Amino acid sequence: MPRRLILNPDRLLPADPKTRDIARDLYRSVAGLPIISPHGHTDPEWFAKDDPFGNAAELLLVPDHYLFRMLYSQGVRLEGLGIGGHPADPRAAWRVLAENYHLFRGTPSRMWLDWVFAEAFAIDVRLEAETSDYYFDTITEMLQRKDFRPRALFERYGIELLATTESPLDTLEHHRTIQESGWQGRVVTAYRPDLVVDPEFEGFADNLAQFSQLTGEDCQSWSGYLAAHRKRRAFFAEMGATSTDHGHPTAATANLTAGEAEALFDRVKTGAASAEDAELFRAQMLTEMAGMSLDDGLVMQIHPGSFRNHNQQLFERFGRDKGADIPMRTDYVHALKPLLDRYGNEADLSIILFTLDESSYARELAPLAGHYPCLKLGPAWWFHDSPEGMRRFRLMTTETAGFYNTVGFNDDTRAFLSIPARHDVARRVDCGFLAQLVAEHRLEDWEAAEVAQDLAYNLVKKAYRL
């Protein structure tokens, strides 16, 4: 007999009855607010074409590296899951997930997926080997209905805005299709220049050649290269972008003279830079991008601290972003000082800092954001996008940076239906944190209600200039 799938209405709320009552009231006040997803990696083609998703595995398993990295850790071969373009039977791939669903006990992935199963597809039995085919058939059949197409789901879950992330070499044709379609859903892009900023990115020299061809600028010269960035940033802004995104290995910045920067560019543009020059160039480009953001108003997001594609064999077989990225210790105080010496006191500049190094929250990030006008703290991110990660973030940053030097929540996902699930988790956790402050008489109930609204909706609109 299949076991029941039931979502407890008090999940993630405090266990103490009196505090839980406060949290319930706060959660009810924000649960239905529109969702703003200002940073993520969903595919804009979904919303441009509005074609049905093919099947359960295509929608929920293949895009979600949280899922297949866990399966891989237990010896599951990615080829059998259809990852990286490898052909696979989607029903068989789904069965692998079902048979191994116990691996996700206690993880945020389990929480997000159970929400999707129960709320989106009205399934009331648990995913396991016995129910694998039932799940696959039920979800796949429902995905063929008009009310389960990408745009309908976007509207169903009250998504006010969703930002995808594209490289400067992307033509943004799908975003143009969306804009010209007459659909009222707001899907915008974000400028992610890593592949023409990081000399260690594969194909860097060829990427610069494409950058030249696309922009009509000479990207073999320092001045032409910077002009190309300005031109593409302006185009991205025309297509709805309000932010840039920078996924560097570290948070290092530099403040070179124009002559020094030009000489450095001449050394790295061939794609054969030393590791030291590559790091210095990335560092200088963060400062250059901050200057451009001060000019054009795009909000700057810095996502450092991940050793990307740590599993070399996996990278060679499947490519980037296949679940093998590993967090690293990250310095911010010294790393950001060159940029902050130049732009830190500019109130018109907005830089949102993220981290995978939780040890930096109280020691570095909260004090920095609690002082410099240009800095805000992004939410608990990636490996810490979890109930305990969110609680640690609030505990370690609030006393120094407050709530209003943070930017609400963003989901940073490739898995579309995890967006409402993740936002629901964030709202519950924040309401639980606020309820504790009310119970301890550190906040009035009306203050907590205002902060809950700000964390769920207002801060993200302000931070991303929406």
Secondary structure, DSSP 8 states (H G I E B T S, - for coil): ---B----TTTTS-SSHHHHHHHHHHHHHHTTS-EEE-S----HHHHHH------HIIIIITT-HHHHHHHHHTT--GGGGTGGG----HHHHHHHHHHTGGGGTTSHHHHHHHHIIIIIT---B--SGGGHHHHHHHHHHHHTSGGGSHHHHHHHTTEEEEE--B-TT---HHHHHHHHT-----EE--B--GGGT-TTSTTHHHHHHHHHHHHTS-TTSHHHHHHHHHHHHHHHHHTT--EEEE--SS-------HHHHHHHHHHHTTS---HHHHHHHHHHHHHHHHHHHHHH--EEEE---EETT--HHHHHHH-S-SS--EE-----TTTSHHHHHHHTT-TT--EEE--S-TTHIIIIIHHHHTT-TTEEE--S-GGG-SHHHHHHHHHHHHHHH-STTB-------SSTTHHHHHHHHHHHHHHHHHHHHHHTTSS-HHHHHHHHHIIIIIHHHHHTT-
